Amino acid sequence: MWAMSAVGYRRLGAAGSAAAAAGGWVAGTLPSRDPWGIWVPHGPGATVAATVLASAGLTLLVVAWWGYGRAGATVRETLTTLAWWTAPFLFAPPLYSADVYSYIAQGAMVLEGHDVYGAGPSVLDPAGIGGDAAASVGGHWTDTPAPYGPVFLVLAQAVARVTGGTIVPAVLAMRLISVAALALIVWALRRLGRERGEDGERGALWLGALNPLLLMHVAGGMHNDGLMIALMLAGVVLARRGGWVRGSAVVGLAMMVKSPAAVALLFIGVVVGRAATGRPVVHRVVKGLLGPGLVAGAVAVGATLLAGTGFGWLRTQGVAGTIHTALSVTSDLGLALGELLRLLLGTGPDPVKAAVQHLGLAAALALIAYLAWRSARGRLDPVHALGLSLVALVALSPMVQPWYLLWGATVVAATAWDGRAGRVVLVLSAALVHVTAPSGRTPAYGFALAAVACAVGVLMLRREAATAPRRGRIPGPRAAARDEVRAP
């Protein structure tokens, strides 16, 4: 049947992507004001129908993606499929999040000379540049300082300057940045996956770039996580190929988009230390620990000075952690324990919640250090360890959004697309796409759909393992994977 071929799954996924985007024109994260009259509300009945259409389309896209990974498509065919599945999102309104309005408003703040690290978008003149974007920002972000680095803010400033802050062209300009990030992710995944043969390259593209979670939140939602991931992966590729100084510099740029990219420096350091064969152990350790950090730090300082936004980003990194999200295990546990102690002892729940969150971050850092140690000892591929570290960091963070999984998922896709970690990423990606509605809300039914998708995914993997345990399998990451680099 055509539906069981790569071409059939491509068409099925394109139909799902088109339905998700079409529903978004009515049920997406529409701006509060659109002077062009393009992205405007259509009433509650139409919104409900469009939400159902978008959800059905997204489910169809996930089914097509799952099947496509088992259809034996070539790299060239997968790139064509990626273009088909991305195209419907290009001109749609923002989907699954209102964050892009924050980006535009923050760019306007920089353009007008406001301290973006000291105030929120509410300081903008409603009738001025960025005023419509500021009015469309989600409630808790209106007065929240930017947690992003100066590299991203400079890009947002350029968008505000070129478009005058007009909603439709500003959003489309931000989407252009997101699509460029997606292209860079593809470039990096192909090169990292190629180290594991043709199957590795194909699998990396399928699990990493063709992933519906990536498409909906990078192409659809325009989250700057896509740009951070793209620059981080590009830096890892450069370091892997011998240019650890260039790689560390590019990771420094990624840090100046969002700070979690800094984790990559530790594993670039492992690569550097392992490459310094014949040198004393102390020399290798010092070079590995200090070299990449000093390069990235110099880039961060230089970027901040050139941007002129100041070093306020150093104090706003914890801003996101003040917002409770149901996907954060440590926040949920801390809140539950705090409420229990409040009932028993009459104490406030917030200190308990904060303590559990800090313990979670400490556990994540300890796990990252352990993975780095195993990599340094040659027992784990450093790139794969980076992917696992980022997943652990997300799992134990005080604030977790569905798209945060992509930080580590893209790296895991390049190193173990058909390994155990790859299967976990597969199931979680298929589940988390359902958590967020096109409007950006996280309704209760979204978590129910995610639970069903997770259960179905696990059952399907077990069935595949029982019926065809060797089909399409490739070895997982090996400690002997190439990670030698040349001195700069």
C-alpha positions in Angstrom: 0.0 0.0 0.0 1.2 3.5 -0.7 0.5 4.6 2.9 3.2 2.2 4.0 5.9 3.7 1.8 8.1 6.7 2.6 6.2 8.7 0.0 2.9 7.7 1.5 4.0 8.7 5.0 5.3 12.0 3.6 1.9 12.8 2.1 0.1 11.7 5.3 2.4 13.9 7.4 1.9 16.8 5.0 -1.8 16.5 5.4 -1.5 16.5 9.1 0.9 19.5 9.1 -1.5 21.4 6.8 -4.4 20.7 9.1 -2.5 21.8 12.2 -1.5 25.1 10.4 -5.0 25.7 9.0 -6.5 25.2 12.5 -3.9 27.7 13.8 -5.2 30.4 11.6 -8.3 30.5 13.8 -7.3 28.8 17.0 -3.6 29.8 17.1 -2.0 32.3 19.5 -3.5 35.3 17.8 -2.3 38.9 18.6 -4.5 41.2 20.7 -4.4 43.7 17.9 -3.6 43.2 14.2 -3.8 46.4 12.2 -3.7 44.3 9.0 -6.8 42.4 10.0 -5.3 39.0 9.0 -4.9 37.2 12.3 -8.2 38.0 14.1 -10.6 36.0 16.3 -13.5 34.2 14.6 -15.8 33.5 17.5 -15.9 30.6 20.0 -17.6 28.1 17.7 -15.0 28.5 15.0 -12.2 28.4 17.6 -13.4 25.1 19.0 -13.7 23.5 15.5 -10.2 24.8 14.5 -8.7 23.5 17.7 -10.1 20.0 17.0 -8.8 20.3 13.4 -5.3 21.3 14.6 -5.2 18.5 17.2 -6.3 15.9 14.7 -3.7 17.2 12.2 -1.0 17.0 14.8 -1.9 13.5 15.7 -1.8 12.6 12.0 1.7 14.1 11.8 2.9 12.1 14.7 1.6 8.9 13.2 3.2 9.7 9.9 6.5 10.5 11.6 6.5 7.3 13.6 5.9 5.2 10.4 8.3 7.2 8.3 11.2 6.2 10.6 10.5 2.6 9.7 10.0 3.1 6.0 13.7 3.0 5.0 13.8 6.5 3.4 17.0 7.9 2.2 18.6 11.1 3.4 17.5 13.0 0.3 14.0 11.7 0.7 13.9 12.8 4.3 15.1 16.3 3.4 12.2 16.5 0.9 9.8 15.3 3.6 11.1 17.9 6.0 10.4 20.7 3.5 6.8 19.3 2.9 6.1 19.1 6.6 7.5 22.6 7.4 6.0 24.5 4.6 2.4 24.8 6.0 3.7 26.5 9.1 5.6 29.3 7.3 2.8 31.9 7.0 0.6 30.7 9.9 0.2 32.9 13.0 2.2 32.0 16.1 1.2 28.5 17.3 1.3 26.8 20.7 2.9 29.8 22.4 2.8 33.6 22.7 6.6 33.9 23.4 7.3 35.4 20.0 5.4 38.5 21.0 7.8 38.8 24.0 10.7 38.5 21.6 9.4 41.3 19.4 8.5 43.5 22.4 11.9 43.0 23.9 13.6 43.9 20.6 11.5 47.1 20.6 12.7 47.8 24.1 16.3 47.5 23.1 15.6 49.7 20.1 14.1 52.4 22.2 16.8 52.3 24.9 14.8 50.6 27.7 16.7 48.3 30.1 15.4 44.9 28.9 16.9 43.2 32.0 15.3 45.6 34.4 11.7 45.9 33.1 9.1 44.0 31.1 7.3 44.8 27.8 4.7 46.8 29.7 7.0 49.8 29.6 6.4 50.2 25.8 4.1 52.9 24.5 0.9 51.0 23.4 0.8 53.2 20.2 4.5 53.0 19.5 6.9 50.4 18.1 6.3 47.0 19.7 3.1 48.2 21.4 0.9 45.6 19.7 3.4 42.9 20.5 3.5 44.0 24.2 -0.3 43.9 24.3 -0.2 40.3 23.1 2.4 39.0 25.6 1.2 36.3 28.0 0.1 37.8 31.4 3.0 36.7 33.6 5.6 37.9 31.1 4.3 41.4 30.7 6.4 42.8 33.6 9.1 40.1 33.5 12.7 41.1 32.5 14.2 39.2 29.6 16.1 36.0 30.5 17.8 35.9 27.1 21.3 36.8 26.0 22.3 39.8 24.0 22.9 37.9 20.8 19.2 37.0 20.6 18.1 40.5 21.7 20.2 42.1 18.9 18.3 39.8 16.4 15.0 40.8 17.9 16.0 44.5 17.8 16.8 44.1 14.1 13.4 42.6 13.5 11.7 45.5 15.4 13.7 48.1 13.4 13.1 46.5 10.0 9.4 45.9 10.5 8.5 48.8 12.7 7.1 46.3 15.2 4.0 45.7 13.0 2.7 42.3 14.1 2.4 40.3 10.9 5.8 41.2 9.3 7.5 41.1 12.7 6.2 37.5 13.4 7.2 36.4 9.9 10.7 37.8 10.3 11.1 35.9 13.6 9.9 32.8 11.8 12.6 33.4 9.2 15.1 33.2 12.0 13.6 30.0 13.2 13.7 28.4 9.8 17.3 29.4 9.4 17.9 27.7 12.8 16.2 24.6 11.6 18.4 24.5 8.5 21.5 24.8 10.8 20.2 22.0 12.9 19.8 19.8 9.8 23.4 20.6 8.8 24.8 19.7 12.2 22.7 16.5 12.6 23.8 15.2 9.2 27.5 15.6 10.1 27.2 14.2 13.6 25.0 11.3 12.4 27.3 10.5 9.5 29.9 9.5 12.0 27.7 6.4 12.6 27.2 5.6 8.9 24.3 6.2 6.5 21.8 4.8 8.9 23.1 7.2 11.6 22.7 10.2 9.3 19.2 9.2 8.2 18.2 8.3 11.8 19.5 11.6 13.2 17.4 13.6 10.6 14.3 11.6 11.3 14.4 11.7 15.1 16.0 15.1 15.4 14.9 17.4 12.6 11.7 15.7 11.4 10.4 15.5 15.0 6.9 17.0 15.2 7.8 18.5 18.6 10.6 20.5 16.8 8.4 21.5 13.9 5.5 22.7 16.0 7.6 24.7 18.5 10.4 25.9 16.3 8.7 26.4 12.9 5.2 26.9 14.4 6.0 28.6 17.8 9.3 30.2 16.9 10.9 29.5 20.2 14.5 30.8 20.4 15.4 27.4 21.8 15.7 26.4 18.2 18.5 29.0 17.6 20.2 28.0 20.8 20.2 24.3 19.8 21.4 25.1 16.3 24.4 27.1 17.4 25.2 24.5 20.1 25.1 21.6 17.7 27.2 23.6 15.2 29.8 24.3 17.9 29.9 20.6 18.8 30.4 19.7 15.1 33.3 22.1 14.8 34.9 20.9 18.0 34.5 17.3 16.9 36.3 18.0 13.6 39.3 19.5 15.3 38.4 23.2 15.7 37.7 23.3 19.4 38.4 27.0 19.7 35.9 27.8 16.9 33.5 25.3 18.4 33.7 26.9 21.8 33.2 30.3 20.3 30.0 29.2 18.5 28.8 27.6 21.8 29.5 31.0 23.4 27.1 32.5 20.9 24.5 29.9 21.7 24.9 30.8 25.4 24.1 34.4 24.5 20.8 33.2 23.2 19.9 30.9 26.1 22.2 29.8 28.9 21.7 26.0 29.0 24.0 25.7 26.0 26.9 26.2 28.4 26.6 22.5 29.3 28.2 21.7 25.9 31.4 23.4 27.0 32.1 20.7 29.6 31.9 18.0 26.9 33.9 19.9 24.4 36.5 20.1 27.2 36.3 16.3 27.5 37.1 16.1 23.8 40.0 18.5 24.2 41.4 16.7 27.2 41.2 13.2 25.5 42.9 14.6 22.4 45.9 15.8 24.3 47.5 12.4 24.4 51.1 12.2 25.6 50.7 15.2 27.9 50.6 15.1 31.7 47.2 14.4 33.2 47.2 17.8 34.9 47.8 19.5 31.6 45.0 17.6 29.9 42.6 18.3 32.7 43.4 22.0 33.0 43.2 22.5 29.2 39.9 20.7 29.0 38.3 22.5 31.9 39.6 26.0 31.2 40.2 26.2 27.4 36.6 26.0 26.1 35.2 28.1 29.0 37.7 30.9 28.5 37.0 31.1 24.8 33.2 31.0 25.3 33.5 33.6 28.1 35.5 35.9 25.9 32.8 35.6 23.2 30.0 36.3 25.8 31.8 39.4 27.1 32.5 40.7 23.6 28.9 40.0 22.4 27.5 41.8 25.5 29.7 44.9 25.0 28.9 45.1 21.2 25.2 44.7 21.8 25.1 47.4 24.4 22.4 45.7 26.5 24.6 45.4 29.6 25.3 42.4 31.7 21.9 42.2 33.3 21.4 38.7 31.7 23.6 37.4 34.6 20.9 38.2 37.1 17.8 37.2 35.1 18.7 33.6 34.5 16.4 32.5 37.3 13.4 34.4 36.1 11.8 31.4 34.4 12.1 29.3 37.6 9.7 31.6 39.4 6.8 30.4 37.1 5.3 27.0 38.0 4.7 24.5 35.2 3.1 21.2 35.7 5.8 19.3 33.8 8.4 20.2 36.4 8.7 17.2 38.7 10.7 19.0 41.3 8.3 21.9 41.4 5.3 19.6 41.7 6.9 17.6 44.5 8.1 20.7 46.3 4.6 22.3 46.1 2.9 19.1 47.3 5.4 18.7 50.2 5.1 22.3 51.1 1.3 22.2 51.2 1.5 19.0 53.3 3.8 20.7 55.8 1.6 23.8 55.8 -1.4 21.6 56.9 0.6 19.8 59.5 2.9 22.5 60.9 1.4 25.8 59.6 4.6 26.7 57.7 4.6 28.5 54.3 4.9 26.2 51.2 7.3 28.4 49.2 10.5 27.7 51.2 9.9 24.0 50.9 9.2 24.2 47.2 12.4 26.3 46.7 14.5 23.7 48.7 13.2 20.8 46.6 13.9 22.8 43.4 17.5 23.5 44.5 17.9 19.8 45.4 16.7 18.9 41.9 19.2 21.2 40.2 22.0 19.8 42.5 21.1 16.3 41.4 21.2 17.4 37.8 24.6 18.9 38.2 25.9 15.8 39.9 24.6 13.6 37.1 26.2 15.9 34.5 29.5 15.6 36.3 29.2 11.9 36.4 28.5 11.7 32.7 31.5 13.9 32.0 33.7 11.7 34.1 32.6 8.6 32.2 33.3 10.4 29.0 36.7 11.4 30.1 37.5 7.8 31.0 36.5 6.7 27.5 33.4 4.8 28.6 30.9 7.1 26.9 30.9 9.2 23.7 31.1 12.8 24.8 28.4 14.0 22.4 26.0 11.3 23.6 26.8 12.2 27.2 26.0 15.8 26.3 22.5 14.8 25.1 21.9 12.7 28.2 23.0 15.6 30.4 20.7 18.1 28.8 17.7 15.7 29.1 18.6 15.2 32.8 18.9 19.0 33.3 15.4 19.5 31.8 13.9 16.6 33.8 15.1 18.1 37.1 14.7 21.8 36.4 12.3 24.0 38.4 10.5 25.1 35.1 9.9 22.6 32.3 8.1 23.4 29.0 7.4 20.6 26.4 9.9 22.1 23.9 12.8 22.0 26.5 13.1 18.3 25.7 14.5 19.3 22.4 17.7 20.6 24.0 18.9 17.1 24.6 16.7 15.2 22.1 18.4 16.6 19.1 21.8 15.5 20.4 20.5 12.1 21.3 19.1 11.8 17.8 22.6 12.2 16.4 24.2 9.6 18.6 21.6 7.0 19.5 18.5 7.4 17.3 17.8 3.6 17.6 19.2 3.1 21.0 17.4 3.1 24.4 17.8 6.9 24.8 16.5 7.4 21.3 13.4 5.3 22.0 12.7 7.4 25.2 13.0 10.6 23.1 10.7 9.1 20.5 7.9 8.3 23.0 8.3 11.5 24.9 8.2 13.6 21.7 5.1 11.8 20.5 3.4 12.5 23.9 4.5 16.1 24.6 3.2 17.4 21.3 -0.3 17.1 22.8 0.3 19.1 26.0 0.0 22.5 24.5 -3.1 23.8 22.6 -2.6 25.9 19.4 -3.6 29.0 21.5 -0.6 28.4 23.8 -2.7 27.2 26.7 -2.0 23.9 28.5 -5.5 22.5 29.1 -6.1 19.4 31.2 -7.1 17.4 28.2 -3.7 18.0 26.8 -2.1 16.0 29.6 -4.6 13.3 29.2 -3.8 13.0 25.5 -0.1 13.0 26.3 -0.6 10.1 28.7 -2.5 8.1 26.1 0.1 8.8 23.5 2.9 7.8 25.8 1.1 4.5 26.7 0.4 3.8 23.0 4.0 4.5 22.1 5.4 2.2 24.8 3.1 -0.6 23.6 4.1 -0.1 20.0 7.7 -0.3 20.8 7.2 -3.5 22.8 5.2 -5.0 19.9 8.0 -4.1 17.5 10.6 -5.6 19.7 8.7 -8.8 20.0 7.9 -9.2 16.3 11.0 -7.9 14.7 13.7 -7.2 17.3 16.5 -6.6 14.7 14.7 -4.6 12.1 16.3 -1.2 11.5 18.5 -1.4 14.5 22.0 0.1 14.6 24.5 0.0 17.4 24.2 2.6 20.1 27.0 5.1 20.8 30.5 3.7 21.4 33.1 5.0 23.6 35.5 4.6 20.7 33.6 7.1 18.5 35.8 9.7 16.9 36.4 12.6 19.1 40.0 13.5 18.3 40.7 17.2 17.7 43.7 19.1 16.5 45.4 21.9 18.4 44.1 25.3 17.2 
